[in-house]
Every structure is written in structure tokens, then in C-alpha cells.
């Protein structure tokens, strides 16, 4: 990343470059003197009052090209510790790009790279690395849970926990140094008490964070819902139903979907990536084989997995591709043709699933039935299915989820199942940033080793040496020390202007 080592003044639009809006925000940073830009403004910049808004015409060779509001934030009391000039301009994208080009053409500054403003905030110690990652989480949040945790890492409770952890470590380090340098003055017994108390406090703080990384919840960051099954099972029909649009091509011809199709679906304020995959079947077609391989890969990494099955053409070998996959929901299509169907024997041929629905996924009707009032257990545990089928879905798009309970559309039922799983995973308040998860785990393991050493080792110099290892891991969590490749990875996710 070139901009990690370039201190030239920079400019970018910080309000987005996708659509027109009433107001656009252009940000300039890193200049020495605001008066260097006087030729661009009718307003006399000598009269600029810090953190106050001033109205001015924006000039290109004395020709007015926009009316703007400028605000000056002098260093070091700015977002990134540099002199910053913010321009509120009319938000037409052509206008924004013309203004940016006007400034860059002058040679006084250059266009900013992704995340460059925040990198400079990190470099000038306005933000820690963990706060920058919280900002990344906040800017790219696909759910309210991600949004809240981004704010917590940036300036809220989680950031405070990280800082308290660092403060607790400093006390631990101090207790070790007291034992080395002042043991004769303080006394060995008192030194031992100080060391044990500080280690206990540090261990408690690390353990609280460590419990939040014990299960892999990384799929909460970019959760996907995958539809997988054999050809002509009805996956594309279900895909279109959930999107409420004819996004996927639906045909009686097997193998219509040869590669995955995806769209974003918002459920109760949370964004999920809905993926319609290629149908599973034995084939000699090399292109179709690639599509099937991608389908299996997508399914294995999905947050919520839906297996769609056509029982009238299912062969057990169709599912050999799935190996030991477990599915959140099984949807058995062609419900209108299954009046005397033997579900008990049929379900034994399928992969493990948690809930099951029989449905008619044709274009003209959506009637379906929940096979059981509650989760269906794997093979040997669920018993015969025939007696458990409740067929109360007499009207189009209806299901009786609970006996004598409310009747709802199919898409509403699937939404409930997806959100229920999402909320249950969020209950433990897991850490979402993968680097934080790794750092916390490393700190915890190093802390256990250090604790064991203090129990067995009497040489305080050896204890001090091991403490340096623990210090490096704590520092890495906050970003006090970090390699350049970590920085590159983080800032590449940022938008221009931030």
C-alpha cells in the first residue's frame, strides 16, 4: 500500500460514490496551511474559524462551479490528527467528481486511497488498531449485531474491556518488576501477594473475553442462506419466492442452473446472501461438474442450509456429494403428488436435517405443510413420520406450524427459522473480528503458561522473560504493535474517503 508511506495531502468523497444525493461531503487532509487553497474559494480563508461552518462559492479560474459549506478542523484536534477541511457540496456525482478533479489537477494534493484517513488516525495515535477494526465492522455491518459490536470496539464497552485488559497487564508487569528491583524493600511475602492479586485480576479479564471466542461465529459477519439439492428439485422456484421476484430461470429442463446465482435478502434488519446453487447429479459435463463442486463448497460454508428435494426422482446416490453435511431445513417439493407417499422410508435416504416441510413450489401455488410440530431428529431418532404429518394448509401459502396455531406464508416461516438461528448465535455475544478472536485466544493460552510458570519457577528473571511474550500478545490485540501485512488487509476493506 503506497499510502502507508506517503504524507502528501489527500482528498476524497466521504459520503459515498454510488448514487446522487442532496449533499456530498468532500474531505481534504494533511495540508500545512488552509490559505494554500484560497484561489478555490470566494470566502477569505484568513477568516476561517476552527470547527465553524462557512458558506462560500467554489471557484475554477474565477468561475463559480458550486456553492459549498466549508468546515476547518486544525491539527491535532481532528479525526486523524492532521489539518482537515470538509466541504459540503451538492451531491450530484458528476459535481463531486468535478470538484475532486479541480483540486487534484492543481498539484496541491492527490486522491486518497481506501482507508487512508483512518490509517493516518492510527499513525497519529487517534485510534488504536482494534478501534480501526471496529470502524471497519461498523462501516460494513450487515446486521444490527455487527453494527453494535463495531460501535463497541470503536468507542464503547468492548474497547473499554480491551483497554482495561491492557491496564490490568501493566499492573501485572509492575508487580513482577517490583519483585525484581524492590523485593528487599517491600518484602518477599508482600511481593508474592501483589503478583498473585494482579495475575488473578488479569486472568479474570482474559477469561471473560476468551469465553466469547470459544465457538466459531465468523459466519455471522457475512451470513449466507444456501439452497442445494438435485436438478429440478425446485431450488430456483424457492429462490424466486424468497426474493419476491423472478431472479432465477425456472424450467422443466434439468440442469438449468449450472452455476450459483446470489442476491442479498434483508430479514428483520439483517442482510443475508441468498444463493441458488447448481443441481446435484451424476454428469460427464465438465462445466456442470464445476458448478456442482461450487454448490457443495457454498453449502458447507453457509450460515443456514436448505436442502430441496423432489421425492419423485430422488436417488440415494444424488446425495453422496454432501457426505456428512447437516441441514437446517429440508423442503420436499411436489407436495400435491405425495398423498400416499411413504415418508418414513424416504427420509432415511437423506442427509441429516433439523426441520422439514412438504411444499408445492410451482409457479401457481405455494401450499405447504410442516411435517412435525418441532425439530425433526436424525434418522434413528425421529421414528415413523406418517402419523406426524399435519395437513391443515388448505389455502394457498399457508402452514400450521403449531397445532391450532397461526397460519403463515412459507417465506415467513423460513424467515422465522433463519432469524431464530441468527439470534441464538448472537446470544453469546461472540467476538466477530477474526484477528481479535485469534489474539484473545493467544493471550489466554500464554496467560495459562505464565501462571503455570509462576507456580513452579522461583527465578524472577525467567518469569520476567516469559512476561515479555505475554506483553507482545496483549499489545497486538490493541494494535500497539502490528506487522504491515495486517494493516494492508484491514485498510483494503475500507471505502474511499474513510
ZAMARGU-4260 file (C-alpha; in steps of 0.2 Angstrom, whole numbers, plus 5000, padded with zeros to 4 digits):
<rodrens>
0) 5000/5000/5000 | 5009/5016/4994 | 4999/5027/5005 | 5006/5019/5021 | 5022/5029/5017
5) 5016/5044/5008 | 5012/5060/5018 | 5005/5071/5004 | 4989/5080/5007 | 4974/5069/5001
10) 4956/5072/4995 | 4941/5060/4994 | 4922/5060/4994 | 4917/5053/5011 | 4898/5052/5008
15) 4899/5038/4995 | 4901/5037/4976 | 4886/5026/4971 | 4871/5037/4970 | 4866/5056/4969
20) 4861/5064/4985 | 4856/5081/4991 | 4873/5084/5000 | 4890/5076/4997 | 4905/5078/5009
25) 4922/5080/5002 | 4937/5079/5014 | 4954/5086/5012 | 4968/5081/5024 | 4986/5083/5028
30) 4990/5101/5022 | 5000/5113/5031 | 4991/5129/5028 | 4972/5131/5024 | 4977/5148/5015
35) 4985/5137/5001 | 4968/5134/4994 | 4962/5152/4994 | 4961/5153/4975 | 4947/5140/4975
40) 4935/5150/4987 | 4927/5167/4987 | 4927/5167/5006 | 4943/5174/5013 | 4951/5159/5022
45) 4960/5170/5034 | 4943/5172/5042 | 4940/5154/5044 | 4935/5149/5062 | 4940/5132/5068
50) 4925/5120/5069 | 4913/5133/5062 | 4904/5132/5046 | 4907/5145/5032 | 4897/5147/5016
55) 4907/5151/5000 | 4906/5150/4982 | 4918/5137/4974 | 4929/5144/4960 | 4938/5137/4945
60) 4948/5151/4937 | 4936/5164/4945 | 4921/5154/4938 | 4908/5148/4951 | 4906/5130/4949
65) 4896/5126/4966 | 4890/5134/4982 | 4898/5125/4997 | 4899/5125/5016 | 4917/5123/5022
70) 4922/5117/5040 | 4940/5118/5046 | 4947/5106/5059 | 4965/5110/5063 | 4978/5098/5070
75) 4979/5089/5082 | 4961/5091/5086 | 4954/5082/5071 | 4948/5064/5067 | 4966/5059/5061
80) 4977/5072/5070 | 4980/5081/5053 | 4973/5098/5047 | 4956/5093/5039 | 4945/5104/5028
85) 4927/5097/5025 | 4917/5103/5010 | 4898/5101/5010 | 4894/5101/4991 | 4879/5097/4981
90) 4878/5078/4980 | 4877/5075/4961 | 4891/5063/4957 | 4896/5072/4942 | 4898/5088/4953
95) 4908/5079/4966 | 4920/5071/4954 | 4922/5088/4945 | 4927/5096/4962 | 4939/5082/4966
100) 4947/5084/4949 | 4948/5103/4951 | 4959/5100/4967 | 4969/5086/4961 | 4973/5095/4945
105) 4981/5109/4955 | 4995/5098/4961 | 4992/5103/4979 | 4986/5086/4984 | 4981/5068/4977
110) 4966/5057/4978 | 4965/5046/4994 | 4966/5028/4994 | 4955/5016/5003 | 4955/5019/5022
115) 4969/5032/5021 | 4961/5044/5033 | 4959/5031/5046 | 4976/5024/5043 | 4983/5042/5047
120) 4972/5042/5063 | 4981/5026/5068 | 4998/5033/5064 | 4995/5049/5074 | 4988/5038/5088
125) 4970/5045/5087 | 4964/5027/5085 | 4971/5010/5090 | 4971/4996/5078 | 4957/4987/5087
130) 4947/5003/5085 | 4950/5004/5067 | 4944/4986/5065 | 4929/4991/5075 | 4926/5005/5062
135) 4928/4993/5048 | 4915/4982/5056 | 4903/4997/5058 | 4905/5003/5040 | 4902/4985/5033
140) 4889/4979/5045 | 4876/4968/5038 | 4866/4966/5054 | 4862/4977/5069 | 4873/4965/5079
145) 4888/4969/5069 | 4883/4987/5069 | 4883/4987/5088 | 4899/4977/5090 | 4908/4989/5078
150) 4902/5004/5089 | 4908/4994/5105 | 4925/4991/5098 | 4927/5008/5091 | 4922/5018/5107
155) 4911/5008/5118 | 4911/4994/5130 | 4922/4982/5121 | 4935/4995/5118 | 4935/4998/5137
160) 4937/4980/5140 | 4952/4980/5129 | 4960/4995/5137 | 4956/4988/5155 | 4964/4972/5150
165) 4980/4982/5145 | 4979/4991/5161 | 4977/4975/5171 | 4993/4968/5162 | 5003/4984/5166
170) 4999/4981/5184 | 5004/4963/5182 | 5020/4969/5174 | 5023/4981/5188 | 5021/4968/5201
175) 5035/4957/5193 | 5046/4972/5191 | 5044/4976/5210 | 5049/4959/5214 | 5065/4961/5204
180) 5070/4978/5209 | 5062/4981/5226 | 5059/4964/5235 | 5071/4969/5249 | 5061/4985/5252
185) 5044/4978/5250 | 5047/4960/5257 | 5045/4944/5248 | 5028/4940/5256 | 5021/4956/5250
190) 5029/4954/5233 | 5020/4937/5231 | 5003/4945/5236 | 5005/4958/5223 | 5010/4946/5210
195) 4995/4934/5214 | 4982/4948/5215 | 4987/4956/5199 | 4988/4939/5190 | 4971/4934/5196
200) 4963/4951/5190 | 4972/4949/5173 | 4966/4931/5172 | 4948/4935/5175 | 4948/4949/5162
205) 4956/4937/5149 | 4944/4923/5153 | 4929/4934/5150 | 4935/4938/5133 | 4940/4921/5130
210) 4923/4914/5133 | 4917/4924/5118 | 4929/4916/5106 | 4925/4898/5110 | 4914/4894/5096
215) 4916/4899/5078 | 4904/4913/5074 | 4913/4920/5059 | 4898/4916/5048 | 4888/4930/5057
220) 4899/4943/5048 | 4893/4938/5031 | 4879/4926/5033 | 4873/4916/5018 | 4857/4905/5015
225) 4861/4892/5003 | 4848/4882/4993 | 4855/4865/4987 | 4848/4849/4980 | 4846/4839/4964
230) 4841/4846/4947 | 4823/4851/4945 | 4820/4849/4964 | 4813/4867/4965 | 4828/4877/4971
235) 4826/4891/4959 | 4807/4892/4962 | 4811/4894/4981 | 4824/4907/4977 | 4812/4917/4967
240) 4799/4915/4981 | 4810/4922/4994 | 4816/4936/4984 | 4798/4940/4978 | 4805/4942/4960
245) 4809/4930/4945 | 4828/4932/4948 | 4832/4914/4943 | 4827/4905/4927 | 4814/4891/4931
250) 4812/4877/4918 | 4807/4859/4917 | 4823/4855/4909 | 4836/4848/4921 | 4852/4857/4925
255) 4845/4875/4920 | 4856/4882/4934 | 4874/4877/4930 | 4882/4890/4942 | 4876/4898/4958
260) 4866/4914/4957 | 4865/4925/4973 | 4856/4940/4979 | 4855/4950/4995 | 4840/4947/5006
265) 4835/4958/5021 | 4826/4949/5035 | 4821/4959/5051 | 4835/4972/5048 | 4849/4959/5045
270) 4856/4956/5027 | 4859/4938/5021 | 4866/4932/5005 | 4854/4920/4997 | 4862/4908/4985
275) 4854/4896/4972 | 4866/4883/4968 | 4868/4871/4953 | 4858/4855/4954 | 4867/4839/4960
280) 4868/4824/4949 | 4880/4812/4940 | 4886/4821/4925 | 4900/4820/4912 | 4899/4838/4908
285) 4914/4847/4914 | 4906/4864/4916 | 4892/4856/4926 | 4904/4847/4937 | 4912/4864/4941
290) 4895/4871/4946 | 4892/4856/4957 | 4908/4857/4966 | 4905/4876/4969 | 4887/4871/4976
295) 4895/4859/4988 | 4908/4872/4994 | 4895/4886/4996 | 4883/4874/5006 | 4897/4869/5018
300) 4902/4887/5022 | 4884/4893/5023 | 4876/4900/5039 | 4859/4892/5035 | 4857/4877/5024
305) 4841/4872/5015 | 4840/4855/5006 | 4827/4855/4992 | 4821/4838/4987 | 4810/4831/4974
310) 4805/4814/4981 | 4798/4808/4965 | 4815/4807/4957 | 4827/4806/4971 | 4841/4793/4971
315) 4851/4790/4986 | 4867/4792/4976 | 4862/4810/4972 | 4867/4815/4990 | 4884/4806/4990
320) 4892/4823/4986 | 4886/4830/5003 | 4895/4817/5014 | 4891/4822/5032 | 4883/4838/5029
325) 4869/4843/5041 | 4855/4854/5035 | 4844/4867/5044 | 4829/4864/5034 | 4823/4851/5022
330) 4810/4856/5009 | 4801/4842/5000 | 4794/4848/4984 | 4779/4842/4974 | 4768/4841/4989
335) 4752/4839/4978 | 4758/4822/4972 | 4763/4815/4989 | 4746/4810/4996 | 4751/4791/4999
340) 4769/4794/5000 | 4780/4784/5012 | 4789/4797/5021 | 4797/4785/5034 | 4807/4776/5021
345) 4811/4791/5011 | 4818/4801/5025 | 4831/4788/5029 | 4839/4790/5012 | 4843/4809/5015
350) 4856/4819/5025 | 4853/4824/5042 | 4841/4839/5044 | 4833/4849/5059 | 4816/4854/5052
355) 4806/4848/5037 | 4792/4855/5026 | 4782/4847/5011 | 4778/4861/4999 | 4772/4864/4981
360) 4785/4876/4974 | 4776/4878/4957 | 4773/4894/4949 | 4754/4894/4953 | 4753/4888/4971
365) 4763/4889/4987 | 4753/4877/4999 | 4764/4868/5011 | 4764/4858/5027 | 4776/4857/5042
370) 4780/4839/5044 | 4781/4840/5063 | 4777/4852/5077 | 4796/4855/5081 | 4813/4849/5076
375) 4815/4833/5067 | 4829/4822/5073 | 4841/4812/5063 | 4836/4795/5056 | 4835/4783/5070
380) 4828/4796/5082 | 4813/4803/5074 | 4803/4787/5072 | 4789/4785/5059 | 4784/4801/5050
385) 4767/4796/5043 | 4757/4799/5058 | 4765/4816/5062 | 4760/4825/5046 | 4748/4838/5049
390) 4739/4844/5033 | 4730/4860/5038 | 4736/4870/5024 | 4720/4870/5014 | 4723/4888/5007
395) 4737/4894/4996 | 4753/4899/5005 | 4748/4893/5022 | 4755/4882/5035 | 4751/4876/5053
400) 4767/4877/5062 | 4760/4873/5079 | 4744/4864/5082 | 4729/4876/5082 | 4742/4890/5080
405) 4743/4904/5067 | 4744/4900/5049 | 4758/4909/5039 | 4766/4910/5022 | 4780/4899/5018
410) 4793/4913/5016 | 4788/4920/5033 | 4791/4903/5041 | 4808/4901/5033 | 4812/4919/5039
415) 4807/4914/5057 | 4819/4899/5056 | 4833/4909/5049 | 4831/4924/5062 | 4829/4911/5076
420) 4846/4903/5072 | 4854/4920/5069 | 4848/4927/5086 | 4853/4911/5096 | 4871/4913/5089
425) 4871/4931/5094 | 4866/4927/5112 | 4883/4923/5117 | 4889/4940/5111 | 4904/4932/5101
430) 4918/4942/5095 | 4917/4944/5076 | 4933/4951/5071 | 4944/4936/5067 | 4960/4945/5072
435) 4953/4949/5089 | 4947/4931/5091 | 4965/4924/5087 | 4973/4937/5098 | 4962/4934/5113
440) 4964/4915/5111 | 4983/4918/5111 | 4983/4929/5126 | 4973/4916/5136 | 4985/4902/5131
445) 5000/4912/5135 | 4992/4918/5152 | 4990/4900/5157 | 5008/4896/5153 | 5014/4911/5163
450) 5003/4906/5178 | 5010/4889/5177 | 5027/4896/5177 | 5024/4907/5192 | 5018/4892/5202
455) 5034/4882/5198 | 5048/4894/5194 | 5057/4904/5208 | 5069/4913/5197 | 5060/4930/5194
460) 5071/4934/5179 | 5064/4919/5170 | 5046/4925/5174 | 5050/4942/5168 | 5056/4935/5151
465) 5040/4925/5149 | 5030/4940/5154 | 5038/4949/5138 | 5030/4936/5127 | 5013/4939/5135
470) 5015/4958/5133 | 5018/4956/5115 | 5001/4947/5113 | 4992/4960/5123 | 5000/4974/5113
475) 4995/4965/5097 | 4976/4965/5102 | 4976/4984/5104 | 4987/4986/5089 | 5001/4994/5098
480) 5012/4983/5088 | 5007/4976/5071 | 5015/4970/5055 | 5012/4979/5039 | 5003/4964/5031
485) 4990/4965/5044 | 4987/4984/5041 | 4986/4981/5022 | 4972/4968/5025 | 4962/4979/5036
490) 4963/4995/5026 | 4959/4987/5010 | 4942/4984/5016 | 4938/5002/5019 | 4929/5014/5007
495) 4937/5029/4999 | 4936/5044/5010 | 4937/5035/5026
</rodrens>
